[in-house]
């Protein structure tokens, strides 16, 4: 029972986290610079943000769903910001070597890109809605099962981002230029914005 709950949380999160998003791109960009400790902090922060998003969706699912239905403009604003940032990245070609900032918190960066993510919040609202109305409802029937599910969610996000960090290191070994990475990341963000708006 415990293992099933853990695996469900793990697999659902991996499926939801595999499409490129802000946290995935942050991990790739940092890993490509060879900053392994900073990459790990981003991964931990983003995984924590994912768990908190899932907890909010679990606790206030119907309220959140009604709120987004009444304020659709919020989703369009987020999509617009992603599109603008993606366009900027696509045209930003300069290769620069910046000194790492001593006082920047990569954990907070990871948490921010993992937590401030309306599409992921809606994803978890949908997941918990399906679980509640199906024969899988027992997975969220007790505080213990919910806790184990959240541990699975954390590990799912963590492992997915670890995979993306390996991809970032692979890009570094191939010597891919910053401008090429920026173009790729820009196209991904524009695509995410398009599908979010749609």
BAKE-26162 format. One record per residue: x, y, z of N, C-alpha, C, O, CB in turn; residue in three letters; residue number from 1. Coordinates in steps of 0.02 Angstrom, whole numbers. Glycine has a CB too. Example, Ala and Ser with C-alpha at 12.3 -4.5 7.8 and 13.67 -1.06 7.14 Angstrom:
<recs>
660|-284|390|615|-225|390|660|-165|390|712|-166|423|565|-224|452|ALA|1
642|-112|354|684|-53|357|645|2|394|670|57|402|704|-30|286|SER|2
</recs>
This chain:
<recs>
42|-60|0|0|0|0|44|63|0|34|108|-41|-47|0|61|UNK|1
92|66|47|137|123|51|176|131|-13|185|187|-39|184|116|112|UNK|2
201|75|-40|241|77|-101|199|100|-160|223|138|-202|270|7|-115|UNK|3
136|77|-164|92|97|-219|80|172|-218|84|205|-270|24|59|-214|UNK|4
65|199|-158|53|271|-152|115|310|-173|110|360|-209|33|289|-79|UNK|5
173|287|-150|236|321|-167|247|319|-243|265|370|-272|295|288|-131|UNK|6
238|261|-274|250|254|-346|201|295|-387|220|323|-439|246|181|-366|UNK|7
138|299|-365|89|340|-401|111|414|-400|111|447|-452|18|333|-369|UNK|8
130|439|-341|155|508|-337|216|519|-380|222|570|-414|170|526|-266|UNK|9
262|470|-379|324|475|-417|310|478|-492|336|521|-527|369|415|-402|UNK|10
270|430|-517|257|425|-589|216|483|-616|230|509|-670|221|360|-604|UNK|11
165|504|-578|125|561|-600|168|624|-606|161|662|-654|66|574|-551|UNK|12
212|634|-558|255|693|-559|305|691|-617|316|741|-649|293|699|-493|UNK|13
334|633|-630|381|626|-685|345|642|-751|373|678|-793|411|555|-688|UNK|14
285|617|-760|246|630|-821|233|705|-828|239|733|-883|179|591|-821|UNK|15
215|737|-772|200|809|-774|262|852|-781|258|907|-809|163|828|-712|UNK|16
319|827|-757|381|868|-757|424|857|-818|471|896|-830|421|853|-695|UNK|17
411|806|-858|453|792|-916|451|846|-970|503|864|-997|432|727|-947|UNK|18
392|875|-986|392|928|-1036|434|987|-1012|430|1006|-953|320|952|-1051|UNK|19
475|1016|-1056|519|1071|-1035|480|1129|-1005|431|1153|-1034|561|1095|-1093|UNK|20
502|1151|-947|471|1208|-913|525|1253|-884|584|1243|-898|423|1185|-858|UNK|21
504|1302|-845|552|1351|-818|605|1318|-774|664|1333|-779|515|1405|-778|UNK|22
583|1272|-730|632|1239|-685|679|1194|-724|739|1191|-709|595|1198|-631|UNK|23
654|1160|-775|696|1117|-816|750|1158|-851|808|1138|-854|654|1079|-867|UNK|24
729|1216|-879|776|1258|-915|828|1289|-868|886|1297|-887|738|1313|-953|UNK|25
806|1307|-808|853|1335|-759|906|1283|-741|965|1300|-733|816|1358|-696|UNK|26
885|1220|-734|932|1167|-717|981|1155|-775|1041|1148|-764|894|1102|-701|UNK|27
955|1152|-836|998|1142|-894|1049|1198|-900|1109|1185|-910|957|1137|-958|UNK|28
1026|1260|-894|1071|1317|-901|1125|1319|-849|1183|1335|-864|1032|1381|-898|UNK|29
1108|1302|-787|1158|1303|-733|1206|1244|-739|1267|1251|-729|1124|1302|-664|UNK|30
1179|1184|-755|1222|1125|-763|1270|1134|-821|1326|1110|-819|1179|1062|-773|UNK|31
1248|1168|-874|1290|1178|-932|1352|1220|-916|1403|1214|-949|1251|1211|-988|UNK|32
1346|1261|-864|1404|1302|-842|1450|1263|-796|1502|1289|-775|1379|1365|-807|UNK|33
1431|1201|-780|1473|1160|-736|1464|1176|-663|1506|1156|-622|1544|1169|-755|UNK|34
1411|1212|-645|1399|1232|-575|1356|1179|-542|1296|1188|-534|1365|1302|-571|UNK|35
1387|1123|-522|1350|1066|-498|1315|1079|-431|1258|1058|-421|1396|1006|-491|UNK|36
1350|1113|-385|1319|1127|-320|1259|1173|-329|1207|1163|-297|1371|1159|-272|UNK|37
1266|1224|-371|1211|1270|-384|1153|1235|-418|1095|1249|-403|1235|1329|-426|UNK|38
1169|1189|-463|1117|1149|-497|1077|1109|-446|1016|1106|-450|1148|1103|-550|UNK|39
1112|1077|-399|1079|1037|-348|1032|1079|-305|978|1057|-286|1131|1002|-303|UNK|40
1054|1141|-291|1011|1185|-250|948|1203|-288|894|1206|-259|1050|1248|-231|UNK|41
955|1216|-353|896|1232|-393|848|1172|-393|788|1181|-387|916|1250|-466|UNK|42
876|1112|-400|835|1051|-402|797|1043|-336|737|1028|-337|879|989|-415|UNK|43
831|1051|-280|798|1045|-214|744|1098|-206|689|1084|-182|850|1051|-157|UNK|44
759|1159|-227|710|1213|-221|649|1202|-264|593|1211|-241|741|1279|-240|UNK|45
660|1181|-327|604|1168|-372|561|1109|-348|500|1110|-355|629|1155|-443|UNK|46
593|1058|-321|557|1000|-295|514|1019|-235|458|996|-228|605|943|-275|UNK|47
541|1062|-192|502|1087|-135|443|1128|-159|388|1121|-133|547|1129|-88|UNK|48
455|1171|-209|401|1212|-237|345|1169|-267|287|1185|-260|428|1258|-290|UNK|49
364|1114|-299|315|1068|-329|271|1037|-275|210|1031|-283|350|1013|-370|UNK|50
302|1016|-220|264|985|-165|215|1035|-135|158|1018|-121|312|959|-110|UNK|51
237|1097|-126|193|1148|-97|135|1163|-145|78|1172|-123|232|1212|-81|UNK|52
149|1166|-210|96|1175|-259|45|1119|-256|-16|1130|-257|125|1180|-330|UNK|53
70|1057|-251|26|999|-246|-16|1002|-182|-75|985|-183|67|934|-248|UNK|54
15|1024|-127|-21|1030|-64|-76|1082|-68|-131|1072|-41|28|1047|-7|UNK|55
-62|1139|-101|-112|1191|-110|-170|1165|-154|-228|1176|-139|-81|1254|-143|UNK|56
-152|1129|-208|-203|1101|-251|-246|1050|-214|-306|1046|-224|-171|1069|-313|UNK|57
-214|1011|-172|-250|960|-133|-298|993|-83|-354|969|-73|-200|915|-95|UNK|58
-276|1047|-52|-316|1079|0|-370|1126|-27|-424|1132|2|-271|1118|46|UNK|59
-355|1159|-83|-401|1211|-108|-418|1201|-181|-426|1250|-218|-371|1281|-98|UNK|60
-423|1139|-203|-433|1124|-274|-491|1159|-306|-483|1191|-358|-441|1051|-282|UNK|61
-550|1154|-277|-610|1183|-306|-607|1260|-306|-627|1292|-355|-673|1160|-268|UNK|62
-580|1288|-253|-574|1361|-249|-527|1386|-304|-541|1436|-337|-548|1383|-179|UNK|63
-471|1351|-313|-422|1370|-364|-453|1365|-434|-444|1409|-475|-359|1327|-359|UNK|64
-488|1310|-446|-519|1300|-511|-569|1356|-526|-569|1383|-581|-555|1232|-514|UNK|65
-611|1373|-477|-660|1427|-487|-624|1493|-498|-646|1534|-540|-707|1431|-427|UNK|66
-570|1505|-460|-534|1568|-466|-506|1577|-536|-513|1631|-566|-477|1571|-414|UNK|67
-474|1525|-563|-445|1530|-630|-498|1536|-684|-488|1568|-736|-400|1471|-644|UNK|68
-556|1505|-672|-611|1511|-720|-639|1583|-720|-660|1608|-772|-667|1461|-704|UNK|69
-639|1615|-662|-664|1684|-657|-612|1735|-678|-630|1791|-697|-686|1697|-586|UNK|70
-548|1718|-675|-494|1764|-691|-448|1733|-744|-389|1721|-731|-453|1784|-627|UNK|71
-475|1721|-802|-437|1689|-856|-378|1733|-877|-327|1708|-902|-482|1675|-916|UNK|72
-384|1799|-867|-331|1845|-887|-264|1829|-854|-211|1844|-883|-352|1917|-870|UNK|73
-266|1799|-794|-203|1783|-760|-162|1734|-801|-101|1740|-807|-217|1754|-689|UNK|74
-197|1684|-829|-162|1635|-870|-132|1666|-933|-78|1648|-955|-209|1577|-889|UNK|75
-169|1715|-961|-144|1749|-1021|-84|1794|-1005|-38|1800|-1045|-199|1790|-1054|UNK|76
-85|1825|-946|-28|1867|-925|34|1824|-917|88|1842|-940|-44|1904|-859|UNK|77
27|1766|-883|83|1721|-874|109|1696|-941|170|1694|-952|63|1661|-829|UNK|78
63|1678|-986|83|1655|-1053|119|1711|-1090|168|1698|-1125|21|1632|-1093|UNK|79
95|1773|-1083|127|1829|-1117|197|1842|-1091|242|1856|-1131|85|1891|-1108|UNK|80
206|1837|-1025|273|1847|-996|321|1794|-1021|378|1808|-1039|269|1846|-919|UNK|81
298|1731|-1022|339|1676|-1047|358|1687|-1120|415|1676|-1140|303|1609|-1039|UNK|82
309|1711|-1160|322|1722|-1232|374|1778|-1241|419|1771|-1282|257|1740|-1268|UNK|83
366|1833|-1204|414|1889|-1210|484|1868|-1190|533|1885|-1223|391|1948|-1167|UNK|84
489|1830|-1135|554|1807|-1112|584|1758|-1163|645|1759|-1176|548|1772|-1043|UNK|85
541|1716|-1192|565|1669|-1244|590|1705|-1306|641|1686|-1334|509|1622|-1263|UNK|86
554|1758|-1326|576|1798|-1384|643|1832|-1370|687|1833|-1412|523|1851|-1403|UNK|87
649|1859|-1309|712|1892|-1290|770|1842|-1291|824|1858|-1317|706|1923|-1219|UNK|88
759|1782|-1263|812|1731|-1263|831|1711|-1334|890|1700|-1349|790|1670|-1223|UNK|89
781|1706|-1377|794|1683|-1446|840|1730|-1483|878|1709|-1527|729|1677|-1483|UNK|90
837|1795|-1466|879|1844|-1501|940|1865|-1461|980|1906|-1485|838|1906|-1516|UNK|91
949|1836|-1401|1007|1853|-1360|1064|1805|-1378|1063|1747|-1359|990|1848|-1283|UNK|92
1113|1830|-1415|1166|1787|-1443|1233|1794|-1409|1279|1756|-1424|1174|1802|-1516|UNK|93
1239|1842|-1364|1305|1858|-1337|1330|1803|-1291|1294|1782|-1246|1302|1924|-1300|UNK|94
1391|1780|-1302|1424|1732|-1257|1463|1771|-1205|1512|1805|-1222|1471|1683|-1297|UNK|95
1442|1767|-1144|1478|1803|-1091|1494|1756|-1034|1457|1708|-1020|1436|1862|-1066|UNK|96
1549|1771|-1000|1568|1733|-941|1557|1778|-880|1595|1824|-868|1642|1707|-944|UNK|97
1504|1763|-844|1489|1805|-786|1515|1771|-723|1513|1710|-716|1413|1818|-781|UNK|98
1538|1813|-678|1559|1786|-614|1498|1762|-575|1447|1796|-576|1598|1839|-573|UNK|99
1503|1705|-541|1447|1683|-500|1435|1732|-443|1482|1755|-411|1460|1613|-472|UNK|100
1372|1748|-432|1356|1795|-379|1358|1761|-312|1326|1709|-301|1286|1827|-391|UNK|101
1397|1791|-266|1408|1760|-201|1343|1753|-162|1332|1702|-129|1457|1801|-161|UNK|102
1301|1804|-166|1244|1805|-120|1178|1784|-153|1125|1791|-123|1237|1874|-92|UNK|103
1182|1760|-214|1121|1737|-246|1102|1668|-219|1146|1625|-209|1129|1735|-324|UNK|104
1039|1657|-208|1016|1594|-181|986|1551|-237|931|1565|-261|964|1604|-125|UNK|105
1022|1500|-256|998|1457|-309|939|1414|-284|897|1394|-324|1054|1412|-335|UNK|106
937|1400|-219|881|1364|-191|817|1405|-200|765|1379|-220|892|1348|-116|UNK|107
821|1470|-185|762|1514|-193|743|1521|-267|684|1525|-283|776|1583|-163|UNK|108
793|1523|-311|778|1525|-382|740|1463|-403|689|1468|-437|844|1532|-423|UNK|109
764|1405|-381|730|1342|-397|659|1341|-369|612|1319|-402|769|1283|-371|UNK|110
653|1364|-306|588|1365|-275|541|1411|-313|482|1395|-324|594|1388|-202|UNK|111
566|1469|-334|524|1518|-369|499|1490|-436|440|1494|-451|564|1583|-382|UNK|112
545|1462|-476|524|1436|-542|481|1373|-535|442|1357|-579|585|1421|-585|UNK|113
489|1337|-478|447|1279|-467|379|1296|-439|329|1262|-452|481|1231|-421|UNK|114
376|1350|-399|314|1367|-364|270|1414|-403|209|1405|-405|331|1398|-297|UNK|115
299|1465|-435|260|1514|-473|247|1485|-542|280|1503|-591|297|1584|-478|UNK|116
198|1440|-546|185|1404|-608|112|1383|-612|94|1327|-595|231|1341|-612|UNK|117
68|1430|-634|-4|1415|-637|-23|1351|-675|-67|1314|-653|-39|1472|-668|UNK|118
10|1336|-734|-8|1274|-768|3|1211|-726|-36|1165|-728|32|1268|-832|UNK|119
58|1211|-686|72|1153|-643|21|1149|-587|0|1095|-567|144|1157|-615|UNK|120
2|1207|-560|-49|1208|-508|-115|1179|-534|-147|1139|-500|-61|1280|-483|UNK|121
-134|1198|-595|-195|1171|-625|-188|1096|-640|-236|1059|-635|-212|1209|-689|UNK|122
-127|1076|-658|-113|1004|-669|-129|965|-605|-161|912|-609|-40|993|-690|UNK|123
-106|990|-547|-117|954|-485|-190|958|-463|-216|911|-432|-72|982|-430|UNK|124
-223|1013|-478|-295|1018|-463|-332|963|-502|-376|929|-475|-324|1088|-482|UNK|125
-314|955|-565|-345|903|-607|-329|833|-581|-374|791|-576|-320|909|-680|UNK|126
-266|821|-562|-247|755|-537|-285|737|-475|-312|682|-470|-171|754|-523|UNK|127
-289|783|-426|-324|768|-364|-399|762|-375|-433|725|-339|-310|822|-312|UNK|128
-426|798|-424|-496|792|-441|-511|722|-468|-561|691|-450|-517|845|-492|UNK|129
-466|697|-511|-475|630|-539|-467|577|-484|-506|530|-481|-423|617|-596|UNK|130
-416|585|-442|-405|537|-388|-465|533|-341|-485|479|-319|-342|554|-349|UNK|131
-494|591|-325|-550|594|-278|-611|558|-306|-649|526|-268|-568|666|-262|UNK|132
-621|563|-372|-682|536|-402|-671|467|-435|-711|447|-477|-709|584|-453|UNK|133
-618|432|-416|-604|367|-446|-591|316|-392|-593|331|-332|-545|371|-494|UNK|134
-577|254|-413|-562|201|-364|-493|210|-333|-473|170|-290|-567|133|-398|UNK|135
-456|262|-355|-392|277|-325|-398|325|-266|-348|348|-239|-346|307|-377|UNK|136
-460|339|-246|-471|387|-191|-437|366|-126|-421|408|-85|-546|395|-179|UNK|137
-425|301|-118|-393|277|-56|-322|304|-49|-293|304|5|-392|201|-54|UNK|138
-292|327|-106|-224|353|-104|-219|417|-64|-166|435|-38|-199|365|-175|UNK|139
-275|453|-58|-275|517|-21|-327|515|35|-356|566|53|-289|576|-69|UNK|140
-338|455|62|-390|447|113|-366|461|183|-407|477|227|-418|377|109|UNK|141
-302|454|196|-275|464|264|-216|512|262|-184|520|211|-254|396|295|UNK|142
-202|545|319|-143|589|321|-78|554|303|-34|583|272|-136|620|390|UNK|143
-72|490|323|-11|452|307|-3|442|232|51|453|204|-12|384|343|UNK|144
-58|422|198|-54|410|126|-40|475|88|-3|475|39|-120|379|101|UNK|145
-69|530|112|-55|595|80|18|615|88|49|640|41|-101|650|109|UNK|146
45|603|148|116|618|161|161|578|116|210|604|88|133|605|234|UNK|147
146|514|108|187|470|65|180|492|-8|229|491|-45|165|396|73|UNK|148
119|511|-28|109|536|-96|152|598|-109|182|604|-163|35|553|-107|UNK|149
155|643|-60|196|703|-68|271|687|-71|308|721|-105|182|752|-11|UNK|150
292|636|-34|362|614|-39|376|588|-110|428|603|-139|377|559|13|UNK|151
328|550|-137|335|527|-207|338|585|-256|375|582|-305|277|481|-224|UNK|152
298|637|-243|298|696|-287|366|730|-285|394|748|-337|243|746|-265|UNK|153
393|738|-224|460|769|-217|512|729|-256|552|757|-293|480|774|-143|UNK|154
512|663|-247|562|621|-279|552|620|-355|601|617|-392|558|549|-252|UNK|155
490|622|-378|478|624|-450|506|686|-482|539|683|-535|403|620|-464|UNK|156
495|743|-451|522|807|-477|598|806|-472|633|827|-518|493|868|-438|UNK|157
624|782|-416|696|780|-405|730|737|-458|780|759|-488|711|752|-335|UNK|158
705|677|-471|737|632|-519|731|660|-591|778|653|-630|704|563|-516|UNK|159
674|690|-607|666|719|-674|716|775|-685|748|778|-738|595|745|-684|UNK|160
723|819|-636|771|874|-643|843|849|-643|886|879|-675|761|926|-587|UNK|161
857|795|-606|924|765|-609|940|742|-679|995|751|-704|929|705|-559|UNK|162
889|713|-712|898|693|-781|913|753|-826|955|748|-871|836|657|-806|UNK|163
878|808|-815|890|868|-854|960|897|-840|991|925|-885|837|921|-839|UNK|164
984|889|-778|1052|913|-763|1104|872|-800|1155|899|-822|1065|910|-687|UNK|165
1091|807|-808|1137|765|-847|1138|788|-920|1190|787|-953|1115|690|-843|UNK|166
1079|808|-945|1074|833|-1013|1114|898|-1020|1148|909|-1070|1000|845|-1033|UNK|167
1111|941|-968|1150|1003|-968|1224|990|-970|1262|1024|-1005|1133|1045|-908|UNK|168
1247|939|-932|1318|921|-932|1338|893|-1000|1394|905|-1023|1333|869|-877|UNK|169
1293|855|-1032|1307|828|-1098|1316|884|-1149|1360|881|-1192|1249|781|-1121|UNK|170
1274|936|-1142|1280|995|-1187|1347|1029|-1175|1380|1051|-1223|1222|1044|-1175|UNK|171
1368|1033|-1112|1432|1065|-1096|1490|1027|-1128|1536|1058|-1155|1442|1068|-1019|UNK|172
1488|960|-1125|1542|919|-1153|1544|927|-1229|1598|924|-1259|1532|846|-1135|UNK|173
1486|937|-1260|1484|945|-1333|1507|1014|-1354|1521|1027|-1412|1414|931|-1359|UNK|174
1511|1060|-1305|1535|1128|-1320|1484|1170|-1357|1503|1214|-1396|1597|1124|-1360|UNK|175
1420|1157|-1346|1368|1197|-1378|1371|1269|-1353|1379|1281|-1293|1298|1166|-1365|UNK|176
1365|1316|-1399|1372|1387|-1381|1311|1412|-1342|1256|1384|-1346|1381|1429|-1444|UNK|177
1323|1465|-1304|1269|1496|-1265|1212|1520|-1309|1153|1513|-1292|1296|1554|-1224|UNK|178
1230|1548|-1368|1178|1575|-1412|1132|1519|-1437|1071|1530|-1444|1210|1611|-1472|UNK|179
1160|1460|-1451|1119|1404|-1474|1072|1380|-1418|1013|1365|-1430|1163|1345|-1496|UNK|180
1099|1378|-1357|1057|1358|-1300|1002|1409|-1288|945|1390|-1276|1100|1350|-1236|UNK|181
1020|1473|-1293|970|1525|-1283|914|1521|-1334|855|1530|-1318|1003|1594|-1286|UNK|182
932|1507|-1396|882|1500|-1449|835|1441|-1434|774|1447|-1440|917|1489|-1518|UNK|183
865|1385|-1414|825|1326|-1397|778|1341|-1339|718|1326|-1341|871|1267|-1379|UNK|184
805|1372|-1285|765|1388|-1227|710|1438|-1244|654|1433|-1219|809|1415|-1171|UNK|185
726|1485|-1287|676|1535|-1308|619|1502|-1346|561|1518|-1333|708|1587|-1352|UNK|186
635|1456|-1391|583|1421|-1429|539|1380|-1383|478|1377|-1390|614|1376|-1483|UNK|187
571|1347|-1333|533|1307|-1285|485|1351|-1245|426|1333|-1237|581|1270|-1237|UNK|188
509|1408|-1221|467|1452|-1182|409|1480|-1223|353|1486|-1198|509|1510|-1153|UNK|189
423|1498|-1286|370|1523|-1330|317|1468|-1342|257|1481|-1343|399|1547|-1398|UNK|190
341|1406|-1349|294|1349|-1359|251|1339|-1296|191|1328|-1301|333|1284|-1375|UNK|191
283|1342|-1237|246|1335|-1174|194|1390|-1168|137|1377|-1149|294|1337|-1113|UNK|192
214|1452|-1186|167|1509|-1183|108|1498|-1229|51|1511|-1212|203|1574|-1201|UNK|193
123|1472|-1290|70|1460|-1339|19|1409|-1313|-41|1420|-1317|99|1437|-1405|UNK|194
45|1353|-1287|0|1300|-1263|-36|1321|-1200|-93|1301|-1189|40|1236|-1251|UNK|195
-3|1362|-1157|-36|1386|-1098|-95|1431|-1117|-149|1426|-1088|14|1424|-1053|UNK|196
-83|1476|-1165|-136|1520|-1188|-193|1481|-1221|-251|1497|-1213|-109|1572|-1235|UNK|197
-173|1431|-1260|-224|1390|-1294|-265|1351|-1243|-310|1314|-1262|-191|1342|-1344|UNK|198
</recs>
